[in-house]
Amino acid sequence: MKPLKEKAMPSFMREREAYRKITTALARRRKGATVADISAATALPLSQVRELLPRAADEFSGRLEVTESGEIRYSFPRGFVSRYRGFGAALRRFSAAFLSGLGTFSVLVFKVWIMLMLVGYFALFMAIAFASLFLSVAANSRSSDNRRGGGLYIGPGIFNLIWRLWFYSELTRSLDRHYEAGRRPARENKRPLHRAIFSFVFGEEDPNKGWAAAEKKAIIAYIQAHRGVISQPEVMALTGRDVSAAEETIMACCAEFGGSPEATAEGALVYRFDELLLRADTADRSFSGLSAPLQRLKKFSDNPKNMNVWFGIINTVNLFFGSYFLYNAFNTGIIATPEQFNAASRIYAVAYLLFGYIAANPLPLIGVGLGLVPLVFSLLFWLVPALRFRREKRENEHIKLRNLKRLGFRHIWERPLEVESGAIKSDAPECRPRNLPAAQDRVIKEMGAWSIPDVEINPQGVTLYSFKELEREKRSLEKYRSGISGEQSALGKTVFDSEA
């Protein structure tokens, strides 16, 4: 079969073939290649190579360098491995999807188990406890003849007691609700019980859900408000990412939104997005320059404190009874005679009697159903929130540091010549890590990885950092932006209208 001629190929196939040629050429030149190098190796037009190189740099984690001549060189010091294609990338996607699905299923199962255990077992344990109390009162009021061995035959009386307790409690509760409804207005938006329980165990919805999209919108809005140009330090200030992560972010934006890296006349690296300027809505949607929305801290639960206390009390009761029944199942064991019934612990004896109506040998049901299962559940009911509390505490510290880095990078970019680490701070709790001085020093070091500062100590003994290279880069960027005509972002007059 003859190969399809290049001119007859659809545009998307031509682009795919061109991209394949570019990546092949880059794989042979990992130490560095310019647009001219790749164009010479592939015989592709310079404009097409310049357009597709940012996509390759994003996919293969490329590094950008500006030479003395002002040309941009692409290199791949971390290896030429695709982040989106190949067996490794597919395995990572499958593993992430599998773990996510497994986690969702496990949470669903645990939620059902919670409702059955926390509420159902608590009611069962209370019923058994009331029944044993009734039995003790009844046994004390009987004659000595009735007390000998009679305990094994009062099962129907116990069931009658449980029924009466439930019936009268529900009746009085209904009357109380009806009476209170006439005296005061009903509460609006009252949280259902199951949601409150799930909030205690699993917490609330992530307050930063959809953050990646919101952050990307902030970057786009900033680019549009600044003549389609952005620099890497500005990306660091908008996102709070370090040098390496900010480079990956901006290269991903170049691949998605048609950006291209360029060098200013002074050799500063900038990223230009001319296509993002071709918009009908010219409103400024940036957040007052380099400011960006802060990530919010995660809450342990939105429940009232006393409600969580009650959940803890109920679980403690289940934990106590589970331990009690498991202990007696091993130590007391089978109850076969009236003497064993009277000698056994009263609550255990009543439970043995009740389960005797279900199975010929109720010991396994008591040991497992009333002992082991509620004991394991109660431990998990404490363990899951405890582990979540520790995890959210670490995540909140990470959020605080990230927010402080946003503020710190912005502070350095706006006044790079005289930076005091102690001035990088905020009163907002979302921006105050536990070890603030260490976090402030980290901000200085991470910006110093992009532009090494000069360090001096003023007469007051305060350490000052001067980012002179960053200042020159900032001035070069301002000059570069001022040379971009506003007409490049104008759509112009309408030359065709489908309704005309």
N, C-alpha and C positions, 0 to 999 in steps of 0.2 A: 504493500500500500504506500503510495507516495505521500510524503509529509505535507501538511497543510502550509500553503504559502503564507509568509508573515503578513502580507497586506490583507489576505483574506481572513486572518484570525480576528475574532472579536477582541474588543479593546481590553476586556478584563483578562483574557488569555495572554495578550501581548504584555500587559503589565506583570502578570504572574511569571512569565518567561524572563522578562527583564530583571525582576526581583531575584529569580533563581540565579541568573548570571552574576548579579552583584554579590550575593551571599557567597557564591563559589569563589569569586575573586577575593573577597575579604578573608575567607578561610585560609587562603594561601598567603595573605599579607597581614597576619595578626598583629605584628609589631607596629604597623601604622600604614595608612594609605590615605591619600587625598582624593578629592572628586576627580581630578585629572588622572590619577593613577588608575582608578576604577574604570573611568571612561576609556582609557587606552587599552585596558585589559579586556573589556567587554564590547568595544565599538558601539556603545550606547551614547546617545546625546548627553551633553553635560547637564542640560536642564532636567532630564529624566533621572540621571544619577543623583543630582542634588536633591531631587524630590524624594527618592526612595531610600537614600542612605540613612536618614533619621529613623525610618521604620526598622532597618536592619540593626542600627545601634540600640534601639529599644529591645528588640527580640533577643539579641545576643549580648546584652549588657556591655555595650561599647563605652569607651572613654574618649572624650574630645579634648584635643590640645590645639592651641593657637600658636603657629610658628611666627618667627620674626617678620616674615613677609606678609603676615595677616591671613594666611591660608589655614583652614581647619583640617586637622589630621585625625582620623578615626583609628583607634587601636582597641585591642580586646585582651587586656592583661589577665582577665579572670577566666579565660578559655572561651572557645567559640561554641557554646552550647545554647541551643534555643530554649527560651523560657516557655514557649507555647506549643512546640511541636516535638515529635519523637516519643520514644517509649517512656523516658523518664517523666516528661511533662504529662503524658497521658496517665501514667501511674499516679502521679501526684493529684491530678484532677479526680481520678477514680477513688483514691484513698480519702480525699477531702469529702467527696459526695457520699461515700459509704459511711464514714465516721459521722457526718452530719445526719444522715438518715437513721443510723443506729442510735445516735443521741436523742433524736426526736422520738423514736419509738420507745426508747428506755424511759424518757420523761413521761410519755403518755401512760405506759404501764405503771410507773411509779405513782402517777396521779390517781389512777383508779385504785391502786393498792392503798394509797393514803386515805381516800374516802371510806374504803371498807374497814380499814384498820383503826384509824384515829377515832372515828365516830362509832362504827359498829362494835368494835371490841370494847370500847369504853362503856357503851350501853350494856353489853353482855356482862362485863365484869361488875358493873353496878347492880344489875339484876341478880347476879349470883350472890353478891355481898348482902343485898337486902333480903334475899331468900334465906341466907344463913342466919341473919339477924332475927328474922321471924321464927326460924326453927329453934333458935336458942331461947327466945321468949316463950314459945309454945312448949318446949321441952321442960322448962323450969316450972311451968304451971300444971304439968301433968302429974299423975300419981307415979309412984315408983314402978308399978306394973306396966303402965303404958310406956314408960321411958325405956324399958328393957326391950330392945329390938324393934321398937315401933318406928324408929327413924327411917328404916328402909322402905316403909310403905306410905310415906306422906308425899310422894311425888306429885300427885294431882293437886294437893294443897299448895305446893310450891308454885306450880304453873298458874293456879288461880290467883296466888298473891302477885306474881309478876304481871298478870293480865290486869288486875285491879290497880296496881301501881301505875302502869302505863295509861290505862283508861282515865283515871282520875287526874293524872298529871296533864294529859292532853286536854281534858275537859276544862280544867281550871285555867290552863294556858290560853285556850280559846276565849274563855270568858274575860280573862284579863286583857287580852288583845282588843276585844270588842269594847270593853269598858274604857281602856286607855285611848282608843281611836276616837271616842266621843268627847274626850277631855282635851286632847292635843292633836295637832295635825300630824299626819304620818310623815316619817322621814323620807326625803327624796334622795334618789341616787344612792340608796343603801347598798353596800357591797355584798354580793352573795357570799355565803359561808365558804363555798369551795374555792372561790377566788381569793378570799382572805387567807385560807390555809395554804394555797399554792404560792401566794405572795411570801408567806413566812418561810417556806421551804426553798422555792426556786427564785424568789426575788421578783423585781419588776422588769418590765420591758426595757431594753437597752436605750437610755436617753440619747445616745449618739447613733441610733440606727439611721442608715442612709448617709453617714458622715462622709464617705468617700465621694459621693456625688456632690454633696454640698461644698466640699473642699475644692473639687474640680470647678464648680461654678464660680467660686471666689477667685480662682486663678484666671479663668476666662474673663470674668468681669474686670479684673485688674489689667489684663492685657488690652482689652477693648478701651479702657479708660486711659491707657498710656501709649496710644498710637501703634498698637499691635506689637509692642516690644517688651520683653521681660528678661531679667538677668537671673543667674542662679542664686545670688544672695537674696534677691527679692522672693524667689520661690522658698528659700529657707525661712524667711520672715513670715510668709503666708501660711506655711505648713508646719513649722517647727521641726523639720527634718534636718539631719546632718548632711554633710557635703555629698556623700555617696548616694544616700536615699533621695536627696533633692535632684541629683543628676538623673537618676532613674525616673523620677516623676516628670521632669521637664522633657525627657526624651520620649516618654509615653505620650505626653501631650503633643509633641511634634508629630508622632506617628498618627495620632487620632485626629488632629485638627490642622494638619497641613503646615506645621511650623518648620522652620529651617534655621540652623545655627549660622551665625555670621560673626565677623570680627569688625570691631570699630577701627577707625583710623589709628587709634592709640594701641590697638592689639587686645582690647577687652572682648570677651566672649559674650554675645547676646543671642537671643532667640526671637525670631521674627515670625509673626502670624498675620500676614496680610489678608488672608481670606476671612478671618474673624472680624475684620473691620467692615466687611460688606454686609451691613445690616440695616434693616428698616427702622428698628427701635434703637434710637441713639441715646437713650437714658443711661446715666452713669449708675451701674448697679454694684460698684465696688464699695467696700466698707471704709470710706474715708481714707484713701491711700493704702498703706500696707496693713492696716488693721483688718482682722478677720474674725469670724465668730469663734468663740472658745468652746472647747468640748466640755460637756457637763459631767459632774461627778455622779457615780452610780449610788443609788440608795439601797440599803439592805431590805427595806420593806416600807410600803405606804400605809400599813396597818397602824391603828392606834397602839400605843405601847402596851396598854392593859390587855388588848386582844391577843397579842403575841405571848403575853404572860399566861393567859388562860390556855393557849395551845400548849405551852410548856407544861402546865399543871396536868392537863389531860394526858399528855404523852408520858409524864412521870408516873401517873397512875397505871397506865398500860405497862410501863417498864417494871413497876413494882409487882403487879399481878403476874406478868409473864415470868419474872424470876421466881415468884412464889409457887406457881403451878409447876414449873420445871423442876424446882427443888423437891417439892412433895411427890412428884411423879417418880423421882429416883429414890427417895427415902421412905415414903409411905407405901407407894406401889398399889397393889390390888386390894380392894376392900370387899371381902366376901362374907363377913359375919357381922351381926349387930355389935359385937364387942369391938371389932375393928373400926366400925363406923363411929362409935362413941369415942374411941381413943384417937381417931384421926383429927386433924385440924378441921374445924367446922366448915370453912369455906371450901376446902378441898373435898370434904365429904359430900357437900351439897352438889358440887360440880360433878363428882363421880356418879352421884345418883341421877342427876339430870342426863348425863351422857349415856347412862346405862339404858335409857329408853331408846337410844339411837343404835348402839352397838353392844354386842354381848361382852366385849372386853373394851371398856372405854379408856383404858390407860393410855394407849397410843394417841387417841384423840386429845386427851388432856395434855400429855407430854409435848406433843407437837403443836396441836391446834391452839391450846391455851397457854403453852409455855414457850416453846422455841420460836414459833412464828411471831407473836407479839414482841418477844424479847429482841429478836433481830430487827424487826421493823422499828421499834422504839430507839434502838441504837442508831439506825440509819436516819431516823427523823431528827436526831440531834447532829449526826455526823455531816449530813448534806448541808444544812445551813452553816455549820461551823467552817467547813471547807470553803463554802461560797463566801463567807465573811472574810476569810483570809485572802482568797483570790481577788475579791473586789477591793480589798484594802491595797493590794499590790497594784491592781489596775488603776485605782484612783491616784496612787502615787505617780504612775506613768503618765496619766492624764495631766496632773499638776505640772510635771516636768515639761511635758510637751507644750502646754500653754505658756509656761514661763519662758521656754525657748522661743516661742513666737514673739513674745514681748521683748525678750533680750536681743534677738537678731534684728528686730525692727529698731530697737534703741541704738544698736551699734551702726546700722546702716544709715540712720538719720543723722547721727553725730559720731562719725568714726574716729575723729582725731583726739578725743579726750573722753575715754570710757572708763568709768569706775564700776567694778563688778557689784559693789553694794547698792548702786543705783538701779540695778535690774531687779525690780520687785513690784508687787502689786498687793493691794489690800483684799482683792477677791480671793475667796478660799479655793477657787479652781486653779489659782496660779501660785499657791504657796506649798511647795513640797516640804516634807518633814525636816529634811536637812537643807535649809535654804542656802547657806554659804557654799556648800558643795555643789548645789545645783547652779548657782551663779557662776562659779568657777568653770563648770562644765560648759555653760553657754559661751564663755570666753574662749575655751579651748576648741570647741567645735567650729566657731567662726574663724579661729586662728588656723584651722586646717585648710581654710580657703585663702586666707590672707594673714600672713604672720605679722603680729603687731610688735611695735616697739614698747618696751616696758620701762617705766620710771616711777619714782616715789616723790611725791610733792613735799613741801616743807611740813605739812601736817601729818606726814607719815602714811598717806593714802596711796595705794598702788594704782597708777593710771596706765591705760593701754591706748596706744595710738596706732590705728589701722591705716597707715598712709597709702598702701597699695589699694585698699578698698576705697579710700577717698578719691584716688585717681580714677579708679574704675567707675565710680559714681559720676564724676564729672564727665568722663568720656561717654557714659550712657546718656546723660542729659543732652550732651552735644549731638549725639547720634539721633535721639528722638526729635530734637529741634529741627533736624534736617529732613524729616519726613513731612511731606506736604499733607495737609488735611484733605486735599482733593482725592487722595488715594482711597479714602474711606467713604467717599460719596458714591451713592448708587447712580446718580444722574437721572435724567428724565426718562419716563416710560416710553419705549419705542414700539411696544406691542402689548395689546390688551385682548384677551380671549373673548371679552364681552363686546368689544368694539365691532 
